[in-house]
Amino acid sequence: QVQLMESGGGSVQPGGSLRLSCAAPGIIFSFYAMGWYRQAPGKEREFVARISSGGSTTYADSVKGRFTISRDNTRNTVYLRMNSLKAEDTAVYYCEARKSFYGSTDYWGQGTQVTVSS
């Protein structure tokens, strides 16, 4: 059974930074597009960023210029660097893996909490 494992969440003040990591040991990592979603209390899960197997990236408008997604195929890990964090970035962040960049999600992680508060 494939399990994606997020880490790196926590509490930070507005304007601060965090880096999330997602390890994917049970898949042929280099074959998969990897992405991040988030879900705030009372809201639906929303797309944050995705990186293709070849390294192409796409971002939600709300995080463009502040967040950076990257991957290390030697470590089977995808990262989300989050800078200039705002209170509205507070959410549970989920990692996902999909075989096709424009297809549906094949695997989800369990989520990691990010709280931005003064």
C-alpha positions as CSV (number, residue, x, y, z in Angstrom):
1,Q,0.0,0.0,0.0
2,V,1.4,3.3,-1.0
3,Q,1.7,6.0,1.7
4,L,2.9,9.5,1.1
5,M,4.4,11.1,4.2
6,E,4.3,14.8,4.8
7,S,6.5,16.7,7.3
8,G,7.6,20.2,8.1
9,G,4.3,21.8,9.1
10,G,4.1,24.0,12.2
11,S,3.2,27.5,13.5
12,V,4.8,30.6,12.1
13,Q,4.2,34.3,12.3
14,P,2.9,36.3,9.3
15,G,5.8,37.0,6.9
16,G,7.6,33.9,7.9
17,S,8.7,30.8,6.0
18,L,8.3,27.0,6.2
19,R,9.4,24.2,4.0
20,L,7.1,21.1,3.7
21,S,8.5,17.8,2.6
22,C,6.7,14.7,1.2
23,A,8.4,11.4,0.9
24,A,7.0,8.8,-1.4
25,P,8.9,5.5,-0.9
26,G,6.3,3.1,-2.4
27,I,6.1,4.4,-6.0
28,I,8.5,4.8,-8.9
29,F,8.8,8.5,-8.0
30,S,10.3,9.8,-11.2
31,F,7.2,8.6,-13.1
32,Y,4.8,10.6,-11.1
33,A,3.7,14.2,-11.1
34,M,3.6,15.5,-7.5
35,G,1.5,18.2,-6.0
36,W,0.3,20.0,-2.9
37,Y,-3.3,20.8,-1.9
38,R,-4.6,22.5,1.2
39,Q,-7.8,22.6,3.2
40,A,-8.7,25.3,5.7
41,P,-11.4,24.8,8.3
42,G,-14.8,24.9,6.8
43,K,-13.5,25.1,3.3
44,E,-13.0,22.6,0.4
45,R,-9.6,21.2,-0.4
46,E,-7.9,23.5,-3.0
47,F,-5.0,23.1,-5.3
48,V,-1.7,24.8,-4.4
49,A,1.1,23.6,-6.7
50,R,2.1,20.7,-8.9
51,I,5.4,19.6,-10.5
52,S,5.6,17.2,-13.5
53,S,7.9,14.3,-13.7
54,G,10.1,16.5,-15.9
55,G,10.1,19.4,-13.6
56,S,7.5,21.7,-15.1
57,T,5.5,23.6,-12.4
58,T,2.1,25.2,-12.0
59,Y,0.8,27.2,-9.1
60,A,-2.5,28.6,-7.7
61,D,-2.7,32.3,-8.2
62,S,-2.9,32.9,-4.5
63,V,0.6,31.5,-3.9
64,K,2.4,32.5,-7.1
65,G,5.7,34.3,-6.3
66,R,5.6,33.2,-2.6
67,F,5.6,29.3,-2.8
68,T,8.1,27.1,-4.7
69,I,7.6,23.4,-5.5
70,S,10.6,21.2,-6.2
71,R,11.5,17.6,-6.3
72,D,14.5,15.4,-5.6
73,N,14.1,12.1,-7.5
74,T,17.1,10.6,-5.8
75,R,15.3,11.0,-2.4
76,N,11.8,10.3,-3.7
77,T,10.7,13.6,-2.1
78,V,8.8,16.6,-3.2
79,Y,9.1,20.0,-1.3
80,L,7.0,23.1,-0.9
81,R,8.9,26.2,0.1
82,M,6.5,28.8,1.5
83,N,7.7,32.3,2.0
84,S,5.9,35.5,3.0
85,L,3.2,33.5,4.7
86,K,-0.2,35.0,5.4
87,A,-2.9,34.1,7.9
88,E,-5.0,32.9,5.0
89,D,-2.4,30.2,4.3
90,T,-3.4,28.5,7.5
91,A,-4.6,25.0,6.5
92,V,-3.8,21.3,6.5
93,Y,-1.5,20.7,3.5
94,Y,-1.7,17.5,1.6
95,C,0.8,15.9,-0.8
96,E,-0.5,14.0,-3.8
97,A,0.9,11.8,-6.6
98,R,-0.6,11.2,-10.0
99,K,0.7,9.4,-13.1
100,S,-0.7,12.0,-15.4
101,F,-0.1,15.7,-14.9
102,Y,-3.7,16.5,-16.0
103,G,-5.2,13.3,-14.7
104,S,-6.7,12.4,-11.3
105,T,-4.9,11.9,-8.1
106,D,-3.6,8.3,-7.4
107,Y,-2.3,8.8,-3.9
108,W,-2.7,11.2,-1.0
109,G,-0.7,11.9,2.1
110,Q,-2.2,12.2,5.6
111,G,-1.6,16.0,5.8
112,T,0.4,18.4,7.9
113,Q,-0.9,21.4,9.7
114,V,0.4,24.9,8.9
115,T,-0.7,27.7,11.1
116,V,0.2,31.3,10.4
117,S,-0.7,33.6,13.3
118,S,0.8,36.4,15.3
